[in-house]
C-alpha cells in the first residue's frame, strides 16, 4: 500500500470564512507587505531598522512597548505634534504643550542654528526630540542626519533606553521635513538617512502610507538587493 504524498494546506489567517470575507477590494485602505531575507538566519547585531506598518505609535507608547521615542520639537508651538499628545496622555507625565515648547525655546535661543537633541523625561517614556532650528519652518534631511547621529550615540550603547521607536517625520503637522527642492522626501530617503547615521530602532510610517497598495512595501530597512536590480532594468 503506497502512502499518499503529504501536501501542506494553505495557511489560514481567520476562523470560518474570514479569509474570503477579508479579501481587500480596490477601495479599501490596504498594504502589500513583501517578504525579504531568510528567516533561518539571525545574528545578535542590530543591523536593520524595523518598519512598523499597521501599528499605532501612540497606543504602543501608552502600553509601554517602548522606553524611548524619537520625534521632533520646535520653539513656537507643538500643540499638533506627537510629543505634546504623549505628554498629556501619559498619566504620570508632567509635560504639556506649554512646558514642552518653553523648554525647547530656551535651547533654541541659545543655539538658534543647531539641531539639538532635547531630552524629555515623561516617566514611563523618555523622549529624544530633534529641535528644529529657530528661524526655519521645516527640517532638512541634513538636519535629520545630524540629529540621528546623536540619537544613535544615545541609544545604541544604552540598553536601558531600548527598545526605541521613531516617527517617520513625514506627513507631520508641527515639524515638517523637506528635501532640497522644498518637497517632502521619500520614505526610503528618510530611512537611508537614519540608517547611515547609525540608528537601528523601529520607525513608524505615517498613517497616510497605509493606502499605497498596490505598491509593495518591506518591513525592514535596508531593502533587499532585488529592488536595486529592478531599478537597473533587471527581472
Wavefront OBJ file of the C-alpha trace (Angstrom):
o trace
v 0.000 0.000 0.000
v 1.538 3.291 -1.079
v 1.352 6.248 1.259
v -0.330 9.361 -0.009
v 2.124 12.202 -0.584
v 1.939 14.857 2.091
v 0.717 18.208 0.849
v 0.738 21.253 3.066
v -2.558 23.068 3.301
v -2.727 26.788 2.648
v -2.245 28.744 5.910
v -5.369 30.414 7.250
v -5.425 33.778 8.979
v -9.018 33.916 10.237
v -11.552 31.459 11.618
v -14.504 30.372 9.492
v -14.950 32.284 6.242
v -12.845 35.204 7.461
v -10.107 34.790 4.853
v -12.555 35.128 1.960
v -14.544 37.895 3.607
v -11.394 39.909 4.294
v -10.079 39.907 0.734
v -9.387 43.597 0.205
v -11.018 45.359 -2.693
v -9.501 48.303 -4.505
v -11.464 50.787 -2.431
v -10.071 49.667 0.932
v -7.049 51.138 2.705
v -4.522 48.354 2.454
v -0.852 47.416 2.331
v 1.031 44.807 0.352
v 3.938 43.672 2.539
v 6.723 41.958 0.624
v 8.814 39.179 2.199
v 12.576 39.675 2.337
v 15.534 37.952 3.938
v 15.972 34.391 5.207
v 14.016 33.511 8.389
v 16.610 30.842 9.234
v 19.409 33.381 9.526
v 19.855 35.541 12.601
v 22.637 37.322 14.463
v 22.883 39.318 17.712
v 23.917 42.539 15.943
v 21.293 45.201 15.339
v 21.782 45.535 11.594
v 18.413 46.773 10.369
v 15.544 49.137 11.052
v 12.118 47.592 11.597
v 9.207 49.364 9.928
v 6.013 49.101 11.948
v 3.364 49.006 9.241
v -0.190 48.898 10.568
v 0.730 49.831 14.140
v -0.259 52.957 16.067
v 2.670 54.707 17.734
v 0.748 56.483 20.493
v -1.015 53.270 21.509
v 2.284 51.383 21.659
v 3.887 54.130 23.739
v 0.976 54.203 26.157
v 1.209 50.436 26.715
v 4.976 50.599 27.450
v 6.157 48.688 24.389
v 8.999 51.197 24.084
v 11.243 53.000 26.535
v 12.240 55.802 24.175
v 10.512 57.875 21.498
v 12.336 59.937 18.876
v 10.355 62.789 17.330
v 10.547 66.493 16.526
v 10.018 69.612 18.617
v 10.043 73.337 17.869
v 10.256 76.519 19.920
v 6.950 78.039 18.769
v 4.013 75.621 19.033
v 3.852 71.839 19.420
v 0.124 71.538 20.058
v -0.352 69.348 16.970
v 2.793 67.291 17.490
v 3.049 63.776 18.898
v 5.305 64.986 21.714
v 2.518 67.091 23.238
v -0.088 64.386 22.668
v 2.061 61.848 24.505
v 2.983 64.258 27.294
v -0.674 64.946 28.016
v -1.815 61.311 27.686
v 0.735 59.580 29.911
v -0.770 59.520 33.416
v 2.477 60.314 35.286
v 3.913 62.818 32.814
v 4.234 66.423 33.979
v 4.742 67.800 30.469
v 2.186 69.586 28.285
v 2.389 71.683 25.129
v 3.202 74.880 27.018
v 6.044 73.440 29.102
v 7.408 71.377 26.184
v 7.571 74.446 23.947
v 9.027 76.697 26.654
v 11.793 74.173 27.340
v 12.601 73.984 23.626
v 12.603 77.778 23.284
v 15.291 78.139 25.928
v 17.684 75.918 23.977
v 16.708 77.385 20.600
v 17.561 80.907 21.740
v 20.976 79.775 22.974
v 21.780 77.779 19.800
v 19.440 79.124 17.089
v 21.118 77.401 14.142
v 21.854 73.991 15.652
v 19.874 70.763 15.547
v 19.977 69.692 19.175
v 18.502 66.540 20.706
v 16.468 67.521 23.761
v 15.577 65.008 26.459
v 12.089 64.990 27.968
v 11.537 62.605 30.871
v 7.862 61.599 30.823
v 8.351 58.935 33.492
v 7.172 55.854 31.577
v 8.755 57.099 28.339
v 11.905 59.077 27.565
v 11.533 61.380 24.576
v 14.542 62.406 22.488
v 13.293 65.321 20.412
v 15.161 66.847 17.478
v 14.958 70.603 17.997
v 14.118 72.422 14.790
v 16.466 75.401 14.160
v 14.916 78.644 15.381
v 14.320 80.527 12.136
v 13.230 77.580 9.994
v 9.740 76.173 9.439
v 10.922 72.672 8.444
v 13.732 70.161 8.885
v 16.097 69.198 6.073
v 17.475 65.698 5.521
v 20.834 67.016 6.726
v 19.129 68.147 9.957
v 17.774 64.627 10.289
v 21.238 63.145 9.752
v 22.742 65.431 12.401
v 20.024 64.603 14.902
v 20.132 60.852 14.358
v 23.917 60.756 14.684
v 23.377 61.955 18.245
v 20.308 59.746 18.780
v 22.323 56.672 17.761
v 25.020 57.576 20.292
v 22.347 57.985 22.967
v 20.521 54.713 22.307
v 22.670 52.058 20.653
v 25.020 51.654 23.634
v 22.354 52.156 26.315
v 20.140 49.120 26.765
v 18.109 50.986 29.379
v 16.916 53.235 26.546
v 15.802 50.449 24.237
v 13.574 49.382 22.663
v 13.147 52.720 20.940
v 10.889 53.954 18.166
v 10.870 56.984 15.908
v 8.298 58.840 13.891
v 8.999 58.976 10.146
v 8.898 62.818 10.099
v 6.644 62.517 7.025
v 3.133 63.912 6.951
v 3.954 65.885 10.110
v 1.729 68.753 11.199
v 4.044 70.624 13.575
v 7.521 69.677 12.375
v 7.698 69.056 8.625
v 10.595 67.508 6.724
v 11.568 68.742 3.235
v 14.253 67.962 0.662
v 16.451 70.455 -1.225
v 13.567 71.306 -3.563
v 11.235 72.045 -0.667
v 9.165 68.888 -1.183
v 8.577 66.052 1.225
v 11.234 63.364 0.602
v 10.527 59.698 0.010
v 10.257 57.303 2.922
v 13.301 55.491 1.540
v 15.372 58.690 1.773
v 14.338 59.112 5.401
v 15.209 55.510 6.264
v 18.544 55.768 4.468
v 19.412 58.931 6.408
v 18.522 57.353 9.751
v 20.385 54.150 8.938
v 23.557 55.875 7.750
v 23.534 57.915 10.960
v 23.659 54.674 12.972
v 20.038 54.352 14.118
v 18.736 50.776 14.416
v 15.455 51.163 16.277
v 11.912 50.951 14.897
v 10.239 53.509 12.631
v 6.515 54.176 12.341
v 5.333 55.253 8.872
v 2.730 57.985 8.598
v -0.833 56.687 8.517
v -1.220 58.135 5.004
v 1.179 55.459 3.776
v -1.303 52.734 4.684
v -3.158 53.481 1.425
v -0.340 52.801 -1.043
v -1.361 49.396 -2.442
v -0.688 48.003 -4.994
v 2.829 49.357 -4.313
v 4.572 46.696 -2.231
v 6.368 47.653 0.989
v 9.062 45.975 3.074
v 9.011 45.509 6.842
v 12.727 46.244 7.336
v 15.485 48.503 6.027
v 17.921 48.174 4.207
v 15.662 46.981 1.426
v 16.680 43.799 -0.438
v 19.069 43.915 -3.394
v 16.232 42.821 -5.679
v 14.924 46.400 -5.614
v 18.253 47.691 -6.951
v 18.186 45.046 -9.678
v 14.693 46.093 -10.775
v 15.701 49.752 -10.836
v 18.611 48.923 -13.112
v 16.303 47.138 -15.542
v 16.705 43.567 -14.321
v 13.997 40.961 -13.717
l 1 2 3 4 5 6 7 8 9 10 11 12 13 14 15 16 17 18 19 20 21 22 23 24 25 26 27 28 29 30 31 32 33 34 35 36 37 38 39 40 41 42 43 44 45 46 47 48 49 50 51 52 53 54 55 56 57 58 59 60 61 62 63 64 65 66 67 68 69 70 71 72 73 74 75 76 77 78 79 80 81 82 83 84 85 86 87 88 89 90 91 92 93 94 95 96 97 98 99 100 101 102 103 104 105 106 107 108 109 110 111 112 113 114 115 116 117 118 119 120 121 122 123 124 125 126 127 128 129 130 131 132 133 134 135 136 137 138 139 140 141 142 143 144 145 146 147 148 149 150 151 152 153 154 155 156 157 158 159 160 161 162 163 164 165 166 167 168 169 170 171 172 173 174 175 176 177 178 179 180 181 182 183 184 185 186 187 188 189 190 191 192 193 194 195 196 197 198 199 200 201 202 203 204 205 206 207 208 209 210 211 212 213 214 215 216 217 218 219 220 221 222 223 224 225 226 227 228 229 230 231 232 233 234 235
